[in-house]
Amino acid sequence: MATTRIPRRRGRRKSDGPNPTDVHVGSRVRLRRNMMGLSQEKLGEALGLTFQQVQKYERGANRIGASRLHELSRIMDVPVQFFFDTTDPVRAAPLGGFAESAQEAFDSDPLRRRDTVELVEAYFEIGSATVRRRLFDLAKALAADAEGPSDRS
């Protein structure tokens, strides 16, 4: 009696966790999406995907293919290498160029300001998603009030 071998499926088993590189790339997608102020739904629309698929990419549960990564870099206006880079984009040294001086670029980009970095770090240190959401709603309400008529003299 000959025994037949069942061919083993290539890739990772369901019991294996996501690949660390996929998790890192996904976290960089989330970081850039948040820096741009995009929701998962808006990014999904731009990619022709559902927000659930964007969630899976961000968690590293689904691997992002090369063509999709290229499309993400185009939509998010960053080089593909950004998704693999380990440099903190907020604290990274400016790349330099002809458009403006490093100080002008720093001053004009609120995401590079120290108080912005501290605010974002403090926000993500809040363990409760409910409290984070309330803080987010409060900040939006305060910003909306600031845009309205001023009652300061």
C-alpha positions in Angstrom: 0.0 0.0 0.0 1.5 3.3 -1.1 0.9 6.3 1.0 0.4 9.6 -0.7 1.8 12.6 0.8 -0.4 15.6 1.1 1.5 18.6 -0.3 2.3 21.1 2.3 1.0 24.6 1.7 3.7 27.2 1.2 3.7 30.3 3.4 3.0 30.8 7.0 0.5 28.7 9.0 -2.5 30.3 10.6 -0.9 29.6 14.0 2.1 31.7 13.0 2.0 35.4 13.8 2.4 38.1 11.2 5.8 38.6 9.8 7.7 41.4 11.7 8.4 43.2 8.4 4.7 43.2 7.5 3.9 44.6 10.9 6.5 47.3 10.6 5.4 48.3 7.1 1.8 48.4 8.3 2.7 50.6 11.2 4.4 53.0 8.9 1.2 53.1 6.7 -0.8 53.9 9.8 1.7 56.5 10.9 1.7 58.3 7.5 -2.1 58.0 7.3 -2.4 59.7 10.7 0.1 62.3 9.8 -2.0 63.2 6.7 -5.2 63.2 8.8 -6.8 60.4 6.6 -9.2 57.9 8.0 -8.9 54.2 7.1 -12.1 54.6 5.1 -10.7 57.6 3.0 -7.4 55.7 2.4 -9.3 52.6 1.4 -11.4 54.7 -1.1 -8.2 56.1 -2.6 -6.9 52.5 -3.0 -10.2 51.0 -4.1 -10.3 48.9 -0.9 -12.5 48.6 2.2 -11.4 50.1 5.5 -11.2 46.6 6.8 -8.5 45.7 4.3 -6.6 48.9 5.3 -6.9 47.7 8.9 -5.4 44.3 8.0 -2.5 46.0 6.2 -1.8 48.3 9.2 -1.8 45.3 11.6 0.4 43.3 9.3 -2.2 40.6 9.1 -2.2 40.9 5.3 1.0 41.4 3.3 1.1 44.5 1.1 2.2 43.6 -2.4 4.8 45.6 -4.4 2.3 47.3 -6.7 0.0 48.2 -3.8 3.0 49.6 -1.9 3.9 51.7 -4.9 0.4 53.0 -5.1 0.4 53.8 -1.3 3.6 55.7 -1.7 2.1 57.8 -4.5 -1.1 58.5 -2.6 0.7 59.3 0.6 3.4 61.3 -1.1 6.4 59.5 0.3 9.1 57.2 -1.3 8.5 53.5 -1.0 11.5 53.3 1.3 9.5 55.3 3.9 7.5 52.2 4.7 10.7 50.2 5.5 12.6 53.0 7.2 13.1 52.8 11.0 13.8 56.6 11.4 11.2 58.5 13.3 9.7 60.8 10.5 8.9 63.6 13.0 12.4 63.7 14.5 14.3 62.9 11.3 16.8 65.3 10.0 15.7 67.3 7.0 16.9 65.8 3.7 17.8 69.2 2.3 17.0 70.7 -1.0 16.6 74.0 -2.9 13.1 75.0 -1.9 13.6 76.4 1.6 16.1 76.4 4.4 16.0 73.7 7.1 14.7 76.2 9.6 11.9 77.4 7.3 10.9 73.8 6.6 10.9 73.1 10.4 8.9 76.2 11.3 6.3 75.7 8.5 5.6 72.0 9.3 3.5 71.6 12.5 4.3 67.9 12.6 8.0 68.6 13.2 7.3 70.9 16.2 8.4 69.6 19.6 5.0 70.3 21.2 3.2 68.3 18.4 5.5 65.4 19.0 4.9 65.5 22.7 1.2 65.8 22.2 1.1 62.8 19.9 3.3 60.7 22.2 1.1 61.5 25.2 -2.0 60.7 23.2 -0.8 57.3 22.3 0.3 56.6 25.9 -3.4 56.8 27.0 -4.4 53.1 27.4 -8.1 53.5 27.0 -9.4 53.9 23.5 -12.5 55.6 24.9 -10.5 58.2 26.7 -8.4 58.7 23.6 -11.5 59.2 21.5 -12.9 61.7 24.1 -9.7 63.7 24.0 -9.7 63.7 20.2 -13.3 64.9 20.2 -12.4 67.6 22.7 -9.5 68.8 20.6 -11.7 69.0 17.5 -14.3 71.0 19.5 -11.7 73.4 20.8 -10.2 73.9 17.3 -13.7 74.5 15.9 -14.3 77.1 18.6 -11.0 78.8 17.8 -12.1 79.2 14.2 -15.3 80.9 15.2 -15.7 84.6 16.3 -13.2 85.5 19.0 -14.5 86.8 22.3 -11.0 88.0 23.3 -10.2 91.7 23.1 
